[in-house]
């Protein structure tokens, strides 16, 4: 259990949906990876990372400036090298703390039977995605849909469009480069993907 403070994680102010600060989905994945490492699942176990599946966002976690948000992640083992993570926020009520579940996922060592991803031929994909889309136009289109990303969540450098697929070049925004070492995979970069 911990408390989220927006002034300590200022980049989260840059992730807004319909003008609400919403916890980005990759934040749940980061918490799952951290908790699974404590349970002996993940990079330290086999050097290959994690296999995260069945990610379900059940209710948006709205981040407020007024007070810290109490969050809790629960890991339930499901066998050797695997388990389920559940993510909650708590608020005080007349009957103690009222917990709301926001998301769930399954996590396991890749060695536990998951199939290794097949390699992509980037040259072939680049040929299929021949139309370059201006990055500003891409973000303006998202904003028209109610998805407003500030500079910390603008990691798309280039994007190409094909028929029902796209290829992008992403990097972590400069303002978060120092912060990147504190994460397994920075939430802002993963959200960009």
C-alpha positions in Angstrom: 0.0 0.0 0.0 1.2 3.5 -0.8 0.0 7.0 -1.5 0.2 8.8 -4.8 1.0 12.5 -4.7 0.7 14.4 -8.0 3.4 16.8 -6.9 5.9 13.9 -6.6 4.8 12.4 -10.0 4.2 15.7 -11.8 4.3 14.0 -15.2 0.9 12.4 -14.4 -0.6 15.9 -14.8 0.1 15.5 -18.5 -2.3 12.5 -19.0 -5.8 13.8 -19.3 -9.0 12.2 -20.7 -12.0 14.5 -21.1 -10.0 17.0 -18.8 -9.7 14.5 -16.0 -6.2 13.3 -14.8 -6.4 9.5 -15.3 -3.9 6.9 -14.1 -2.3 5.6 -17.3 -2.7 1.9 -17.9 1.1 1.4 -18.0 1.3 2.5 -14.4 -0.6 -0.6 -13.4 1.8 -2.7 -15.5 4.8 -1.1 -13.7 3.3 -1.9 -10.3 2.6 -5.5 -11.5 6.3 -5.9 -12.6 7.6 -4.4 -9.3 5.4 -6.7 -7.2 6.1 -9.8 -9.3 9.9 -9.2 -8.9 9.3 -9.3 -5.1 7.6 -12.6 -5.7 10.5 -14.0 -7.7 8.8 -13.6 -11.2 10.4 -11.6 -14.0 13.7 -10.3 -15.2 15.8 -11.3 -12.2 14.5 -14.9 -12.6 15.4 -15.6 -16.2 16.6 -12.4 -17.9 13.6 -12.3 -20.3 11.2 -9.9 -18.6 7.5 -10.6 -18.0 4.5 -12.1 -19.8 1.6 -9.8 -18.8 -1.9 -10.8 -20.1 -5.6 -10.4 -19.5 -5.2 -6.7 -18.6 -8.6 -5.3 -17.6 -9.3 -1.7 -16.7 -12.5 -1.9 -14.7 -12.8 1.7 -13.6 -10.6 4.7 -14.2 -8.5 6.0 -11.3 -9.0 9.7 -11.3 -6.0 11.6 -9.9 -6.7 14.7 -7.8 -4.5 17.5 -6.7 -6.1 18.0 -3.4 -5.0 15.0 -1.4 -2.9 11.9 -1.8 -4.6 8.9 -3.2 -4.3 5.6 -1.3 -3.5 2.8 -3.6 -2.9 -0.9 -3.0 -1.7 -3.7 -5.3 -2.5 -7.3 -4.3 -0.6 -10.2 -5.9 -2.1 -13.7 -5.6 0.2 -16.6 -6.7 -1.3 -18.8 -9.3 1.4 -21.5 -9.5 5.1 -21.5 -9.9 6.3 -18.3 -11.6 2.8 -16.8 -12.2 0.1 -14.9 -10.4 -2.7 -12.3 -10.6 -2.4 -8.6 -9.7 -5.3 -6.5 -8.6 -5.1 -2.7 -8.2 -7.3 -0.7 -5.8 -7.7 2.8 -4.5 -9.1 3.6 -1.1 -11.0 6.5 0.3 -12.2 7.2 3.8 -15.8 6.6 4.6 -17.9 6.5 7.7 -17.1 2.8 7.9 -13.3 2.9 7.5 -11.7 2.7 4.1 -13.8 2.0 1.1 -11.7 0.1 -1.6 -12.5 0.3 -5.3 -10.9 -2.1 -7.8 -9.5 -0.4 -10.9 -7.6 -3.0 -12.8 -6.4 -6.6 -12.9 -3.8 -8.6 -14.9 -2.0 -11.9 -15.0 1.7 -12.0 -14.9 4.2 -14.8 -15.4 7.7 -15.7 -16.3 7.9 -16.0 -20.1 9.5 -19.5 -19.6 6.1 -20.7 -18.2 4.8 -21.7 -21.6 4.2 -18.4 -23.3 5.2 -18.2 -26.9 8.1 -15.9 -27.7 7.0 -13.1 -30.0 8.0 -13.5 -33.6 10.4 -11.0 -35.0 9.1 -8.1 -37.1 10.6 -7.2 -40.5 10.7 -3.4 -40.0 11.6 -2.8 -43.7 8.6 -4.8 -44.9 6.3 -3.0 -42.4 7.8 0.4 -43.4 6.9 -0.4 -47.1 3.3 -1.3 -46.0 3.0 1.9 -43.9 4.2 4.4 -46.5 2.2 7.5 -45.6 3.9 9.7 -43.0 1.5 11.5 -40.7 2.7 14.8 -39.1 3.1 14.2 -35.4 1.3 17.5 -34.5 -1.7 16.3 -36.6 -1.7 13.0 -34.8 -1.8 14.7 -31.3 -4.4 17.2 -32.5 -6.6 14.3 -33.7 -6.3 12.7 -30.2 -7.1 16.0 -28.6 -10.3 16.3 -30.7 -11.3 12.9 -29.2 -10.8 14.2 -25.6 -7.3 12.6 -25.1 -5.0 15.5 -24.0 -1.4 14.6 -23.6 1.1 17.1 -22.2 4.8 17.2 -23.1 5.6 14.3 -20.8 3.3 12.0 -22.8 4.3 13.1 -26.2 6.9 10.5 -27.1 5.9 9.9 -30.7 8.7 11.3 -32.9 7.5 10.0 -36.3 4.5 7.9 -37.4 3.6 6.2 -40.7 0.2 4.9 -41.7 -0.8 1.9 -43.8 -4.1 -0.1 -44.3 -5.3 -0.9 -40.7 -1.8 -0.6 -39.2 0.7 2.0 -38.3 4.4 2.2 -37.4 5.8 4.7 -35.0 9.2 5.9 -33.8 9.0 6.7 -30.1 11.4 7.9 -27.4 11.1 9.1 -23.8 10.6 12.9 -23.7 13.7 14.8 -22.6 12.0 16.0 -19.4 11.6 12.4 -18.2 15.1 11.1 -19.2 16.5 11.5 -15.6 13.4 9.8 -14.2 13.6 6.7 -16.5 16.1 4.9 -14.3 13.5 4.6 -11.6 11.2 2.4 -13.7 11.5 -1.0 -15.4 9.8 0.6 -18.5 8.7 4.2 -18.0 4.9 4.6 -18.0 5.0 7.6 -20.3 7.0 5.8 -22.9 4.9 2.7 -22.7 1.7 4.8 -22.9 3.1 6.4 -26.0 3.4 3.0 -27.6 
